Amino acid sequence: MKKLLILLFCVALLPGLVLGQNKKRANKNKSRSVVRAGVYVNLFREAGYSQADIDRKVEKAYYAVFEGPQRVFFKVGDTMGYVTDIKNHDARTEGLSYGMMIAVQLNKKDVFDRIWRWSKKYLQHQDGPREAYFAWSINPETMKRNSPGSASDGELYYITSLLFASNRWGNNTGINYYQEARRILDAMWKKDGTGNIYNLINTEHKQITFVPEGSNYNWTDPSYHLPAFYEAWALYAGDGHEQFYRDCADTSRVFLHRACDPVTALNSDYTEFSGKPHATPWMKPGFRYDSWRVPMNIAMDYVWFGKDKMWQKQYSVRFQNFLRSKGINSFEDQFNLDGSRPEFILKAGSVINLRHSLGLVATAASASIMNENKASLDFVHALWNAKLEPYDDGYFDAYYDCLLYLFSLMHLSGKYQLIKPQTN
């Protein structure tokens, strides 16, 4: 009996002993998902950089994208402006809405307002079956729309950035941001297939569509899955669909479990709602440019809401371990899902080439927010040392590469936040 009592006493102590061993590490990492406390991880500080240098790094990147000689943002008159994908000679809702999100995060109200006014005037449909949705692409020189249809991620970013603008600046400074966000959301719920136009979200599967139109309503793009945005809608949209948005957030988390390879953590650019790769006439299944955004999106959800932390940590380890196996300073930017080199290479620029691309270097570093292994800071250092300059083949992407670079700097420095309503 005495031995049994001693054994039971030791078992009772064991959780406390384990907790004591892990308390220091837990305290160090608890800020990686403390949105309710308003504290955000600054992984650059953990990597040893000074706050002054971090601030300068972000400011320099913002200058490069929005103001410098290779900028992709251009002012139009006194009140408007746009972000352009220079290499493709168009302005697209992807980059325009990214520009708005960056502007609201960094408190650049004039830039935000300019992009919104330009988007509303030239891209937003004001009537018909597509009312309140946006044409996804336009030639900013001729002002001719390349397509009337929408790319669903653009609307996601427009809505969320407008809600954040409402929370940050209020609605009495010239633009009623909340009203503009609600206009898109309220119109979305009226799209029932009339004119072949649907809700941005496939309401049966509770997943974002690739395009809310025709057969493209029935499959998806993993990089469009932004559970953190749905959670923000549930908090701030106030349109009566709060539980649906929370369900969509949970569905996206489960979807990402299925879409990401269990070994490499790679996902295909396009997939079925099941997570299985979806082939199109223009794209063979594989991890390519759209997919670069997935680790950054998962890291955002990890920090802002932390509802799937165990899997997200495992994902980051798998993903970074895979890239490390390819050479942390040399991994290429397109893969088959098993990690092998693809036969089909998606073109970027005038040369079909695999590169060690800045955009993927950036989003791979953002995954370090979830990876508690100290070695993951190698990716953070790699991003810190990355240069905004042409690759060896002369190609330089001031648009996509540099936007993802700036986004990732913001995430890693704690400057990409769930913007709550201002309190007096």
C-alpha positions as CSV (number, residue, x, y, z in Angstrom):
1,M,0.0,0.0,0.0
2,K,2.9,2.4,0.8
3,K,4.4,1.8,-2.6
4,L,1.1,2.4,-4.3
5,L,0.6,5.7,-2.4
6,I,4.1,6.8,-3.4
7,L,3.4,5.9,-7.1
8,L,0.1,7.8,-7.0
9,F,1.8,10.8,-5.5
10,C,4.5,10.8,-8.3
11,V,1.9,10.5,-11.0
12,A,0.0,13.5,-9.5
13,L,3.2,15.5,-9.5
14,L,4.1,14.6,-13.1
15,P,1.9,17.2,-14.9
16,G,3.4,19.9,-12.7
17,L,6.9,18.8,-13.5
18,V,6.2,18.7,-17.2
19,L,4.5,22.1,-16.9
20,G,7.5,23.5,-15.1
21,Q,9.9,22.2,-17.8
22,N,7.8,23.8,-20.5
23,K,6.7,27.0,-18.7
24,K,9.5,29.1,-19.9
25,R,9.0,28.1,-23.6
26,A,5.2,28.5,-23.3
27,N,5.6,32.0,-21.8
28,K,7.9,32.9,-24.7
29,N,5.5,31.8,-27.3
30,K,2.1,32.6,-25.8
31,S,2.1,36.0,-27.6
32,R,1.9,34.2,-30.9
33,S,-1.9,34.1,-30.5
34,V,-3.1,36.8,-28.2
35,V,-5.2,39.0,-30.4
36,R,-7.6,39.6,-27.5
37,A,-4.8,41.2,-25.5
38,G,-3.8,43.3,-28.5
39,V,-0.2,42.0,-28.5
40,Y,1.4,40.6,-31.6
41,V,4.6,38.6,-32.0
42,N,7.6,40.5,-33.3
43,L,9.8,37.7,-34.6
44,F,12.4,40.0,-35.9
45,R,13.1,41.1,-32.3
46,E,13.3,37.5,-31.3
47,A,15.8,37.0,-34.2
48,G,18.0,39.8,-32.7
49,Y,17.2,42.9,-34.7
50,S,16.6,46.2,-33.1
51,Q,13.2,47.9,-33.2
52,A,14.6,50.9,-35.0
53,D,16.1,48.7,-37.7
54,I,12.8,46.7,-38.0
55,D,10.8,49.9,-38.4
56,R,13.2,51.1,-41.1
57,K,13.0,47.8,-42.9
58,V,9.2,48.0,-43.2
59,E,9.3,51.7,-44.1
60,K,11.9,51.0,-46.8
61,A,9.8,48.2,-48.3
62,Y,6.7,50.4,-48.2
63,Y,8.6,53.2,-50.0
64,A,9.8,50.7,-52.7
65,V,6.3,49.4,-53.4
66,F,4.3,52.7,-53.2
67,E,6.7,55.6,-53.7
68,G,10.1,54.6,-55.2
69,P,11.3,54.4,-58.8
70,Q,10.1,50.8,-59.1
71,R,6.7,51.5,-57.4
72,V,3.5,49.8,-58.4
73,F,1.2,52.4,-57.0
74,F,0.3,55.5,-59.1
75,K,-1.7,58.5,-58.1
76,V,-4.5,59.7,-60.5
77,G,-5.4,63.3,-60.0
78,D,-6.1,64.6,-56.5
79,T,-8.2,61.8,-55.2
80,M,-7.5,58.5,-56.8
81,G,-4.8,56.0,-57.4
82,Y,-4.2,52.4,-58.4
83,V,-1.8,49.4,-57.9
84,T,-0.7,47.7,-61.1
85,D,0.8,44.4,-62.1
86,I,3.4,46.0,-64.4
87,K,4.6,42.9,-66.0
88,N,1.0,42.0,-67.1
89,H,0.1,45.5,-68.0
90,D,-3.1,45.5,-65.9
91,A,-4.5,46.6,-62.5
92,R,-6.3,43.7,-60.8
93,T,-8.5,43.5,-57.7
94,E,-5.8,41.3,-56.1
95,G,-3.2,44.0,-56.0
96,L,-5.7,46.9,-55.5
97,S,-7.2,45.2,-52.4
98,Y,-3.7,44.2,-51.2
99,G,-2.8,47.9,-51.4
100,M,-5.8,48.9,-49.3
101,M,-5.0,46.3,-46.7
102,I,-1.4,47.5,-46.5
103,A,-2.6,51.1,-46.3
104,V,-5.0,50.5,-43.4
105,Q,-2.5,48.4,-41.5
106,L,0.2,51.1,-41.8
107,N,-2.3,54.0,-41.3
108,K,-1.9,55.4,-44.8
109,K,-5.4,56.8,-45.1
110,D,-4.8,58.9,-48.3
111,V,-3.5,55.9,-50.2
112,F,-6.3,53.7,-49.0
113,D,-9.0,56.3,-50.0
114,R,-7.4,56.8,-53.4
115,I,-7.3,53.1,-54.2
116,W,-10.9,52.6,-53.1
117,R,-12.2,55.5,-55.1
118,W,-10.4,54.2,-58.2
119,S,-11.6,50.7,-57.7
120,K,-15.2,51.8,-57.1
121,K,-15.2,54.0,-60.2
122,Y,-13.6,51.8,-62.7
123,L,-14.1,48.2,-61.5
124,Q,-17.2,47.9,-59.3
125,H,-20.4,46.9,-61.1
126,Q,-23.1,49.4,-60.3
127,D,-26.0,47.4,-61.6
128,G,-27.0,44.0,-63.2
129,P,-26.4,40.5,-61.9
130,R,-22.8,41.4,-60.8
131,E,-23.9,44.6,-58.9
132,A,-21.4,45.5,-56.2
133,Y,-18.9,42.8,-57.4
134,F,-15.7,43.9,-59.3
135,A,-14.3,43.3,-62.7
136,W,-11.0,41.6,-61.7
137,S,-8.7,43.1,-64.3
138,I,-8.4,46.4,-66.3
139,N,-5.8,48.0,-68.5
140,P,-5.0,51.3,-66.6
141,E,-3.8,53.0,-69.8
142,T,-6.9,52.4,-72.0
143,M,-9.3,51.9,-69.0
144,K,-10.7,48.9,-70.8
145,R,-11.8,46.0,-68.6
146,N,-10.1,42.8,-69.5
147,S,-12.9,40.8,-68.0
148,P,-16.2,41.7,-66.3
149,G,-16.0,38.7,-63.9
150,S,-14.7,38.6,-60.4
151,A,-11.8,36.9,-58.7
152,S,-13.2,36.0,-55.3
153,D,-10.1,36.9,-53.3
154,G,-10.2,40.5,-54.4
155,E,-13.7,40.9,-52.8
156,L,-12.5,39.2,-49.6
157,Y,-9.7,41.7,-49.2
158,Y,-11.9,44.7,-50.2
159,I,-14.5,43.8,-47.6
160,T,-12.0,43.1,-44.8
161,S,-9.9,46.2,-45.4
162,L,-13.0,48.4,-45.5
163,L,-14.2,47.0,-42.2
164,F,-10.8,47.6,-40.7
165,A,-10.8,51.2,-42.2
166,S,-14.2,51.7,-40.5
167,N,-12.7,50.5,-37.2
168,R,-9.5,52.6,-37.5
169,W,-10.8,55.9,-39.0
170,G,-14.5,55.9,-38.5
171,N,-17.0,56.6,-41.3
172,N,-17.3,60.4,-41.2
173,T,-14.1,61.5,-43.1
174,G,-15.4,61.4,-46.6
175,I,-16.0,57.6,-47.1
176,N,-18.4,55.5,-45.2
177,Y,-16.2,52.4,-45.1
178,Y,-18.6,50.3,-43.2
179,Q,-21.4,51.1,-45.6
180,E,-19.2,50.2,-48.6
181,A,-18.2,46.9,-47.0
182,R,-21.8,46.1,-46.2
183,R,-22.9,46.9,-49.8
184,I,-20.6,44.1,-51.1
185,L,-21.7,41.7,-48.4
186,D,-25.4,42.4,-48.8
187,A,-25.2,42.1,-52.6
188,M,-23.3,38.8,-52.2
189,W,-26.2,37.3,-50.3
190,K,-28.6,38.2,-53.1
191,K,-26.6,36.4,-55.8
192,D,-28.6,33.2,-56.4
193,G,-27.4,32.1,-59.8
194,T,-29.4,34.8,-61.7
195,G,-27.3,35.7,-64.7
196,N,-25.0,32.8,-63.7
197,I,-23.6,34.9,-60.8
198,Y,-23.4,33.4,-57.3
199,N,-22.3,34.2,-53.8
200,L,-18.5,34.6,-53.3
201,I,-18.8,31.6,-51.0
202,N,-20.3,28.3,-52.1
203,T,-23.0,28.2,-49.5
204,E,-23.4,24.4,-49.7
205,H,-19.7,23.7,-49.0
206,K,-19.0,26.9,-47.0
207,Q,-15.9,27.5,-49.0
208,I,-14.7,30.4,-51.1
209,T,-15.1,30.0,-54.8
210,F,-12.5,30.4,-57.4
211,V,-14.9,32.7,-59.3
212,P,-18.5,33.3,-58.2
213,E,-19.7,32.5,-61.7
214,G,-20.8,29.5,-63.7
215,S,-19.0,26.2,-63.1
216,N,-16.1,28.1,-61.4
217,Y,-18.5,28.4,-58.4
218,N,-17.9,24.7,-57.7
219,W,-14.1,24.6,-57.0
220,T,-11.6,26.7,-55.1
221,D,-8.1,28.1,-54.7
222,P,-6.4,27.3,-51.3
223,S,-4.7,30.7,-51.2
224,Y,-8.2,32.3,-51.1
225,H,-8.9,30.5,-47.8
226,L,-8.6,33.2,-45.2
227,P,-10.3,31.9,-42.0
228,A,-9.0,35.0,-40.1
229,F,-11.0,37.2,-42.5
230,Y,-14.2,35.3,-41.9
231,E,-13.7,35.6,-38.1
232,A,-13.3,39.4,-38.6
233,W,-16.5,39.5,-40.6
234,A,-18.3,37.7,-37.8
235,L,-17.0,40.3,-35.4
236,Y,-17.4,43.5,-37.4
237,A,-19.8,43.1,-40.3
238,G,-23.0,43.0,-38.3
239,D,-25.0,41.6,-41.2
240,G,-26.7,38.7,-39.4
241,H,-24.5,36.0,-40.9
242,E,-22.1,35.7,-38.0
243,Q,-22.4,32.0,-37.4
244,F,-22.1,31.2,-41.1
245,Y,-18.8,33.1,-41.3
246,R,-17.5,31.3,-38.2
247,D,-18.5,28.0,-39.9
248,C,-16.7,29.1,-43.0
249,A,-13.6,29.8,-41.0
250,D,-13.7,26.4,-39.4
251,T,-14.4,24.7,-42.8
252,S,-11.4,26.5,-44.3
253,R,-9.2,25.2,-41.5
254,V,-10.3,21.6,-42.1
255,F,-10.0,22.1,-45.9
256,L,-6.3,23.2,-45.5
257,H,-5.6,20.0,-43.5
258,R,-6.8,18.1,-46.6
259,A,-5.3,20.3,-49.2
260,C,-1.7,20.3,-47.8
261,D,0.4,17.2,-48.4
262,P,1.0,15.3,-45.2
263,V,4.7,15.1,-45.9
264,T,5.8,18.2,-47.8
265,A,2.9,20.4,-46.7
266,L,2.6,21.6,-50.3
267,N,-0.8,22.4,-51.8
268,S,-2.0,22.7,-55.4
269,D,-2.8,26.2,-56.7
270,Y,-6.3,25.0,-57.6
271,T,-8.4,22.3,-55.8
272,E,-11.7,20.7,-55.5
273,F,-13.6,21.5,-52.2
274,S,-12.3,18.2,-51.0
275,G,-8.7,19.5,-51.2
276,K,-7.8,17.3,-54.2
277,P,-6.0,19.1,-57.1
278,H,-8.2,20.7,-59.8
279,A,-6.8,20.8,-63.3
280,T,-7.8,23.6,-65.7
281,P,-7.0,24.2,-69.4
282,W,-4.4,26.7,-68.4
283,M,-2.9,25.1,-65.3
284,K,-1.7,21.7,-64.3
285,P,-1.9,20.8,-60.6
286,G,1.1,21.8,-58.6
287,F,2.5,24.2,-56.0
288,R,3.0,27.5,-57.9
289,Y,2.5,31.3,-57.4
290,D,-0.9,31.4,-55.8
291,S,0.2,28.7,-53.3
292,W,3.0,30.9,-52.0
293,R,0.3,32.8,-50.0
294,V,-0.9,29.8,-48.1
295,P,1.7,29.7,-45.3
296,M,1.3,33.5,-44.8
297,N,-2.5,33.1,-44.5
298,I,-2.2,30.2,-42.0
299,A,0.2,32.2,-39.9
300,M,-2.3,35.1,-39.8
301,D,-5.0,32.9,-38.5
302,Y,-2.6,31.4,-36.0
303,V,-1.8,34.8,-34.5
304,W,-5.2,36.5,-34.7
305,F,-7.4,33.6,-33.5
306,G,-5.3,30.5,-32.6
307,K,-8.2,28.1,-33.0
308,D,-6.1,25.4,-34.9
309,K,-2.7,25.9,-33.3
310,M,-1.6,22.3,-33.1
311,W,-2.1,21.5,-36.8
312,Q,-0.7,24.9,-37.8
313,K,2.5,24.3,-35.8
314,Q,2.9,20.9,-37.4
315,Y,2.2,22.3,-40.9
316,S,4.9,25.0,-40.4
317,V,7.5,22.4,-39.4
318,R,6.7,20.2,-42.4
319,F,6.7,23.1,-44.8
320,Q,9.9,24.6,-43.6
321,N,11.6,21.3,-43.3
322,F,10.7,20.5,-46.9
323,L,12.1,23.9,-48.2
324,R,15.2,23.4,-46.0
325,S,15.8,20.0,-47.7
326,K,15.9,21.9,-51.0
327,G,18.4,24.4,-49.7
328,I,17.3,27.3,-47.6
329,N,19.1,29.8,-49.9
330,S,18.3,28.0,-53.2
331,F,14.8,26.3,-53.1
332,E,12.9,26.9,-56.2
333,D,9.4,28.3,-56.5
334,Q,7.3,25.6,-58.2
335,F,6.9,21.9,-57.2
336,N,4.8,18.8,-57.6
337,L,3.0,18.1,-54.4
338,D,5.5,15.3,-53.6
339,G,8.3,17.9,-53.7
340,S,9.7,16.8,-57.1
341,R,10.4,19.2,-59.9
342,P,7.4,19.9,-62.2
343,E,7.5,19.2,-65.9
344,F,5.0,22.1,-66.4
345,I,6.5,25.4,-65.3
346,L,4.1,28.4,-65.1
347,K,5.5,31.4,-66.9
348,A,6.4,34.6,-65.1
349,G,7.9,37.4,-67.1
350,S,9.3,36.7,-70.6
351,V,11.4,33.7,-69.5
352,I,10.1,30.3,-68.4
353,N,12.3,29.6,-65.4
354,L,12.4,28.2,-61.9
355,R,13.8,30.8,-59.5
356,H,14.5,31.2,-55.8
357,S,11.7,33.8,-55.7
358,L,11.5,36.6,-53.2
359,G,7.7,36.1,-52.7
360,L,8.2,32.5,-51.5
361,V,11.2,33.4,-49.4
362,A,9.0,35.9,-47.7
363,T,6.0,33.8,-47.0
364,A,8.2,30.9,-46.0
365,A,9.6,33.2,-43.3
366,S,6.2,34.1,-42.1
367,A,5.6,30.4,-41.3
368,S,8.3,30.8,-38.6
369,I,5.7,32.5,-36.5
370,M,4.1,29.1,-35.9
371,N,7.3,27.1,-35.7
372,E,8.7,27.1,-32.2
373,N,12.0,25.4,-33.3
374,K,14.7,28.1,-32.9
375,A,16.2,26.9,-36.2
376,S,13.2,28.3,-38.0
377,L,14.7,31.8,-37.4
378,D,17.0,30.9,-40.3
379,F,14.1,31.7,-42.6
380,V,13.6,35.0,-40.9
381,H,17.2,35.9,-41.3
382,A,17.0,34.9,-45.0
383,L,14.1,37.2,-45.5
384,W,15.9,40.0,-43.7
385,N,18.9,39.7,-46.0
386,A,16.8,39.4,-49.2
387,K,17.3,42.1,-51.8
388,L,14.7,43.9,-53.9
389,E,16.7,43.4,-57.1
390,P,16.5,41.4,-60.4
391,Y,17.3,37.7,-60.4
392,D,20.2,36.3,-62.3
393,D,18.0,36.0,-65.5
394,G,17.1,39.7,-65.3
395,Y,13.5,39.1,-64.1
396,F,12.2,41.4,-61.4
397,D,8.6,41.4,-60.1
398,A,8.0,44.7,-58.3
399,Y,4.3,43.7,-58.0
400,Y,3.7,40.2,-56.7
401,D,7.1,39.4,-55.2
402,C,7.3,42.8,-53.5
403,L,3.8,42.8,-52.2
404,L,4.3,39.4,-50.5
405,Y,7.6,40.7,-49.2
406,L,6.0,43.7,-47.6
407,F,3.1,41.6,-46.2
408,S,5.6,39.2,-44.6
409,L,7.7,41.9,-43.1
410,M,4.5,43.3,-41.6
411,H,3.5,39.9,-40.2
412,L,6.9,39.2,-38.7
413,S,7.2,42.6,-37.1
414,G,3.8,42.5,-35.5
415,K,2.4,45.2,-37.8
416,Y,-0.3,43.1,-39.5
417,Q,-3.1,43.1,-37.0
418,L,-6.8,42.5,-36.5
419,I,-7.9,46.2,-36.4
420,K,-10.5,46.7,-33.7
421,P,-12.9,49.6,-33.3
422,Q,-11.3,52.7,-31.7
423,T,-12.3,53.4,-28.2
424,N,-12.1,56.9,-26.6
